[in-house]
Amino acid sequence: MPRKPSRIYQLKVTLNGCRPPIWRRILVPGNTTLLKLHDIIQIVMGWESYHLHMYTIGGITYGDPADDEYGDFGTVNEANYTLNKVIHGEGQRFSYEYDFGDSWAHTILVEKILLPEKGTRYPLCLKGKRACPPEDVGGVWGYMNFLEAIHDPTHDEHEEYLEWIGGEFDPEKFDLEDVNAQLRSMGSGLSAEAKNTWAIDEAELQTDDMADTISAWMQTLPVEQIEVAENLPLRKDMLTLLSYLRDNKVTGTQSTGNFPLKAVYEICAKFVKPLKLDKKIGETVVYRVRSESKVWPLYFRHILASVAELITGGPGRRWKLTVLGENFLTAPAPIQVWGMSITWWTQINWAIASPYEFGNGYMPSGFSKHAIRHLLDLPIETQVAFDLFADDLIKDASLILSIQDQDSAHRILRSMMKWTVVNPQLDFGILQAEYQPHKSLGEQYQELSTIQI
């Protein structure tokens, strides 16, 4: 018997609270899972899928149950439900929320239920209006303030916001052709495929004893340098992370493979400098971390451990120690620090440390070689102005941002040097830094002033 074709759902996705309205009209097959629908919405709206999400349909919450760490929502697994299971007819409405911090609430209206048209490729975006707000702009109120600031040169935050957004932003822009090109190339979707950004080939995992890596330099290290390595907070935090994964069952979240929130909170509480992840006013929690990727100190250590093949895991898989990870726990402190440092310098895309995107998401080829040369040129134990160091490195590496406001571009590039070069080396104990009150924001905000080896 011929298979009955899947119905096509015409959905109008509207971002709540924005005026003029921001919306998209899309055609999606009925056999599309809610998990893949998330990917489709991210593409058509223009979000970057940096944050968590959930649907509310008929009073039921659909999403990744691993993200509902405390069971507040009673989340049902979105990967197990297709549109034709949860949509009952035209005119039905349901909600989709993206980023639990900024709380971007969308209303999805089922406008029509159609038969598929021969020769038409789905999903398909039919129409849309206006750009969606930038990630992390602060919700609807923050977006309104952002638009006011970038269009008013006298606004106190005009330059700061232009620098943050990369020099320009057109709230009316919507490129239908580009959106459909992305839909055509999405395959089954990043989330639906559970793309594992942490994956390593376990068949190729090294099994050599860490002791085999001890070279002649280890035998000649002064006692004081061995003590520096032993006392380095980054090393102690890595031991905390590995020990926690050894002693606890930690399964990566379904969509990203990140640690679930319970593990995030417990690991961060054990760091040398425990992290306070919740923001409170009095006894009331006004902000709660919803994703490991928003906790850079932990995310940085997780990345180091994964790329260095100390641990293995991923979306829906348990994070556990490899043989290298077990050996790392008992290796001499200088070897532990050396291993992490070599991993960062040679195997990791530094762009992951920057809040700003560069090019195609990667630092320019050969950038780390320029960085190490400039670091080696610094005089030992002498304070050097960060701006001068950053400017020299930017010039030597021929870094540019193709935006109209070149003053903003230069400030962004300086910031990227801080995030990608300076901050990791502070963690490794290679650099020290001094800070001073921000020139325009005052004592409450400190900016990097000088660095020294």
C-alpha atoms as one frame of an Amber mdcrd trajectory, in Angstrom:
protein
   0.000   0.000   0.000   1.499   3.405  -0.950   2.785   5.433   1.967   0.549
   8.393   2.798   2.451  11.646   2.202   3.181  13.746   5.250   1.017  16.833
   5.531   2.690  20.231   5.332   2.130  22.680   8.159   2.127  26.394   7.370
   3.312  28.066  10.561   3.638  31.732  11.400   6.342  32.306  14.025   6.063
  35.684  15.770   8.461  37.088  18.348   6.342  38.373  21.212   6.597  41.910
  22.551   8.402  43.595  19.656   6.906  46.508  17.750   6.914  46.610  14.766
   6.337  42.828  14.698   9.144  40.399  13.854   7.787  37.251  12.209   8.387
  34.419   9.733   5.996  32.231   7.699   7.319  28.716   7.075   6.221  25.382
   5.566   7.297  22.322   7.549   6.499  18.621   6.996   4.301  16.997   9.628
   6.894  14.309  10.363   9.359  16.964  11.585  10.321  16.476  15.229  10.069
  19.361  17.641  13.826  19.036  18.055  14.393  19.687  14.352  11.752  22.424
  14.364  13.997  24.209  16.865  16.808  24.187  14.279  14.432  25.492  11.615
  13.211  28.333  13.845  16.789  29.265  14.700  17.618  29.582  11.001  14.544
  31.497   9.875  14.530  33.873  12.825  18.276  34.469  12.729  19.258  33.191
  16.164  22.536  31.326  16.755  21.312  28.429  18.962  23.602  29.496  21.789
  20.947  28.983  24.453  18.374  26.537  25.748  14.797  26.406  24.539  11.443
  24.798  25.192   7.937  24.544  23.763   4.641  24.737  25.609   1.877  22.896
  23.730  -1.442  22.169  25.365   0.009  22.793  28.814   2.872  20.322  28.278
   6.532  21.414  28.168   8.656  19.866  25.404  12.437  20.168  25.271  15.575
  18.387  26.460  14.769  16.729  29.811  18.454  16.951  30.780  18.181  20.752
  30.693  15.283  20.650  33.162  17.729  19.759  35.917  15.428  20.504  38.811
  12.262  19.132  37.243  10.583  22.535  37.406   8.870  22.101  34.033   8.252
  18.342  33.826   9.878  18.457  30.395   8.912  15.836  27.788  11.603  14.806
  25.287  11.071  16.903  22.147  13.026  14.409  20.017  10.206  11.877  20.409
   7.363  14.078  19.137   6.617  15.185  15.584   4.365  18.040  14.531   1.582
  15.690  13.437   1.489  14.278  16.981   1.071  17.597  18.763  -0.826  19.713
  16.217  -4.538  18.945  16.005  -5.819  21.468  13.494  -5.600  24.828  11.818
  -5.802  27.818  14.127  -3.901  26.064  16.929  -1.337  28.175  18.774   1.616
  27.116  20.877   4.679  28.813  22.328   8.420  28.484  21.810  10.841  30.129
  24.230  14.499  30.623  23.417  17.184  31.766  25.915  15.760  31.504  29.415
  17.783  34.567  30.462  16.611  37.012  27.787  13.366  35.016  27.511  12.572
  35.372  23.821   8.997  34.093  23.695   7.527  33.220  20.300   3.937  32.437
  19.365   3.537  29.796  16.657   0.236  29.838  14.778  -0.842  26.881  12.617
  -2.246  28.828   9.664  -2.863  25.970   7.242  -2.439  22.209   6.881  -1.637
  21.400   3.255  -0.725  18.585   0.927   2.891  18.641  -0.256   3.479  20.155
  -3.677   5.424  18.081  -6.171   8.907  19.477  -6.749   8.879  21.672  -3.630
  11.620  21.109  -1.094  10.735  21.452   2.569  11.204  23.127   4.991  10.646
  26.414   3.196  10.339  29.996   4.349   7.636  31.917   2.463   8.018  35.359
   3.972   9.295  37.288   6.949   9.661  40.749   8.354  12.576  42.418  10.131
  15.766  41.144  11.696  15.595  39.306  14.971  17.367  40.970  17.932  21.032
  40.158  18.588  21.881  37.343  20.981  22.277  38.378  24.641  20.914  41.904
  24.128  18.793  41.651  27.259  15.323  40.632  26.130  12.656  42.895  24.636
  13.448  45.852  26.915  17.175  45.485  26.244  16.546  45.367  22.500  14.490
  48.557  22.573  17.261  50.287  24.519  19.850  48.898  22.100  17.990  50.302
  19.058  17.601  53.674  20.724  21.306  53.778  21.577  22.702  52.839  18.158
  20.499  55.397  16.377  21.244  58.252  18.777  24.871  59.495  18.708  24.229
  61.425  21.946  23.081  58.304  23.840  25.401  57.335  26.715  25.721  53.797
  25.367  25.945  54.668  21.654  29.614  53.809  21.106  29.571  50.854  23.482
  26.647  49.204  21.673  28.081  49.891  18.211  31.329  48.250  19.281  29.435
  45.296  20.751  27.359  44.696  17.606  30.316  45.087  15.253  29.707  48.604
  13.964  26.249  48.413  12.398  22.840  46.797  12.695  19.800  47.080  10.418
  16.598  46.162  12.295  14.627  46.045   9.025  16.890  43.539   7.277  15.512
  40.131   6.332  17.086  38.071   3.532  14.575  35.439   2.385  16.947  33.956
  -0.198  19.726  33.478   2.346  17.339  31.895   4.858  16.106  29.347   2.316
  19.682  28.585   1.256  20.428  27.721   4.885  17.291  25.576   5.106  18.302
  23.673   1.972  21.717  22.888   3.405  20.667  22.027   6.965  20.215  18.277
   6.387  18.558  16.729   9.417  19.626  19.701  11.539  22.414  20.246  14.041
  20.283  19.419  17.063  18.486  16.530  15.388  21.802  14.968  14.483  23.006
  15.588  18.049  26.225  16.868  16.582  28.937  16.079  19.106  31.353  18.973
  19.331  33.246  17.036  21.974  33.746  13.841  19.960  37.114  12.135  19.682
  37.995   8.876  17.994  38.141   6.507  20.923  39.867   3.923  18.730  42.814
   6.286  18.467  43.033   7.220  22.133  46.580   7.114  23.409  47.317   4.609
  26.140  50.926   5.483  26.899  51.687   6.089  30.550  51.966   9.796  31.305
  55.347   9.076  32.851  56.680   8.411  29.344  56.217  12.084  28.502  58.558
  13.292  31.253  61.509  14.803  29.450  64.902  16.007  30.573  63.631  19.476
  31.386  61.403  18.015  34.104  64.444  16.714  35.935  66.106  20.144  35.985
  63.170  22.313  37.020  63.900  24.490  40.082  61.910  23.606  43.180  60.151
  26.989  43.149  58.829  26.389  39.619  57.535  22.951  40.593  55.724  24.621
  43.491  54.220  27.194  41.121  52.822  24.362  38.993  51.491  22.531  42.044
  49.703  25.633  43.308  48.272  26.737  39.952  44.456  27.063  40.342  43.878
  25.814  36.782  45.663  22.536  37.559  43.742  22.052  40.802  40.456  22.815
  39.059  41.246  20.246  36.368  41.874  17.626  39.053  38.530  18.596  40.599
  36.780  18.186  37.258  38.347  14.811  36.483  37.739  13.486  39.989  34.095
  14.535  39.824  33.587  12.715  36.515  35.332   9.656  37.910  33.173   9.562
  41.020  29.811  10.615  39.557  27.643   9.569  36.640  27.479  12.647  34.409
  25.608  12.350  31.099  25.945  15.092  28.470  22.819  17.044  27.602  21.012
  15.734  24.563  21.366  18.822  22.381  24.939  19.965  23.080  26.734  17.355
  25.174  27.422  19.947  27.880  27.365  18.993  31.536  23.874  19.035  33.080
  23.196  21.860  35.500  23.519  19.740  38.621  27.096  18.888  37.642  27.806
  22.506  36.620  26.817  23.818  40.037  28.599  21.076  42.001  31.871  21.260
  40.055  32.023  25.060  40.164  31.455  25.014  43.917  34.613  22.890  44.304
  36.926  25.134  42.258  39.796  26.972  43.947  37.769  30.125  43.489  34.170
  28.853  43.776  31.875  30.420  41.208  28.599  32.073  42.172  26.330  31.203
  39.284  23.062  32.707  40.497  22.470  36.433  40.755  20.364  37.487  43.716
  18.651  40.579  45.001  18.297  39.876  48.687  17.092  36.288  48.905  15.439
  36.319  45.480  17.222  34.676  42.550  16.939  37.037  39.568  19.151  35.073
  37.189  20.070  31.388  37.103  22.604  29.864  34.727  20.883  27.558  32.245
  23.854  26.202  30.280  27.465  25.179  30.934  28.609  27.188  27.914  27.685
  30.362  29.819  30.174  29.497  32.581  33.488  30.161  30.838  35.873  28.950
  33.612  34.193  25.522  33.617  33.670  25.434  29.845  37.376  26.248  29.311
  38.469  23.388  31.564  35.950  21.031  29.949  37.303  21.889  26.497  40.898
  21.348  27.618  40.049  17.966  29.136  38.122  16.808  26.072  40.592  17.938
  23.404  43.520  16.587  25.435  41.683  13.224  25.401  41.523  13.072  29.194
  37.766  12.460  29.012  35.265  11.165  26.497  31.525  11.752  26.213  29.000
  13.858  24.332  25.275  14.370  23.691  23.315  11.747  25.599  26.557   9.944
  26.517  28.227   9.621  29.870  31.329  11.717  30.421  34.088   9.487  31.780
  37.852   9.414  32.120  40.090   7.840  29.486  43.309   6.013  30.348  45.131
   9.306  29.795  42.728  10.995  32.187  43.353   8.412  34.889  47.105   8.813
  34.454  46.815  12.607  34.457  45.485  12.503  38.035  48.773  11.097  39.353
  51.219  12.774  36.935  53.730  15.352  38.256  52.247  18.839  38.427  54.595
  20.373  35.782  53.603  17.637  33.315  49.930  18.313  33.964  50.366  22.045
  33.318  52.582  21.422  30.279  49.995  19.039  28.782  47.139  21.520  29.181
  49.202  24.388  27.800  50.330  22.416  24.733  46.699  21.419  24.110  45.573
  25.030  24.160  48.373  26.268  21.921  48.278  23.554  19.293  44.854  21.886
  19.177  42.096  24.311  20.161  40.454  27.006  18.072  41.050  30.096  20.199
  37.984  31.810  18.753  35.901  29.770  21.185  37.175  32.057  23.985  35.939
  35.259  22.339  32.430  36.694  22.694  32.913  38.192  19.224  32.841  36.150
  16.040  35.782  36.368  13.679  35.458  35.464  10.005  34.082  31.942   9.702
  34.357  31.268  13.430  38.086  30.523  13.440  41.098  32.629  14.268  43.252
  33.397  11.215  45.759  30.736  10.238  49.079  31.185  12.015  47.685  33.597
  14.604  49.032  31.587  17.563  52.565  31.873  16.127  52.265  35.659  16.107
  50.888  35.559  19.657  53.712  33.444  21.069  56.328  35.621  19.379  54.866
  38.758  20.947  54.611  37.095  24.351  58.238  35.951  24.163  59.281  39.507
  23.290  57.810  40.872  26.519  60.430  41.811  29.136  60.302  39.486  32.143
  58.468  40.826  35.221  57.954  44.232  33.620  54.527  45.782  33.266  53.563
  46.524  29.673  50.494  48.473  28.583  47.934  45.992  27.274  46.733  48.362
  24.546  50.252  48.639  23.110  50.747  44.863  23.232  47.371  44.268  21.578
  47.916  46.914  18.893  51.306  45.449  17.940  49.852  41.943  17.741  46.850
  43.090  15.695  49.160  44.855  13.237  51.652  41.985  12.997  48.880  39.405
  12.422  47.146  41.716   9.900  43.816  41.421  11.702  40.924  43.452  10.306
  37.162  43.625  10.755  35.190  44.656   7.683  32.826  47.136   9.283  32.343
  50.828   8.543  33.248  52.170  11.985  36.948  51.344  12.199  37.272  52.828
  15.702  34.724  50.261  16.888  36.490  47.573  14.864  39.770  48.322  16.600
  38.191  48.211  20.063  36.625  44.859  19.200  39.973  43.480  18.037  41.629
  44.646  21.267  38.912  42.899  23.229  39.492  39.724  21.216  43.203  39.861
  22.108  42.220  40.018  25.763  39.844  37.046  25.529  41.898  34.794  23.256
  45.503  35.598  24.217  45.691  37.208  27.628  42.940  35.538  29.675  43.992
  31.915  28.960  47.609  32.762  29.783  46.445  34.236  33.086  44.905  30.833
  33.823  48.161  29.084  32.916  50.111  31.409  35.227  52.217  32.732  32.347
  50.876  36.274  32.630  49.839  38.586  35.426  47.515  41.522  34.865  46.562
  44.829  36.423  43.160  46.465  35.978  41.838  50.003  36.334  38.362  51.579
  36.433  36.714  51.834  33.025  37.165  55.298  31.535  33.475  55.864  30.889
  31.695  53.275  33.064  33.553  54.036  36.288  34.708  52.019  39.312  32.084
  49.300  38.941  33.656  48.108  35.683  37.363  47.263  35.524  39.322  47.176
  32.266  42.631  45.497  31.532  45.470  47.997  31.959  48.855  46.223  31.982
  50.257  42.712  31.599  53.569  41.157  32.527  55.294  37.801  32.123
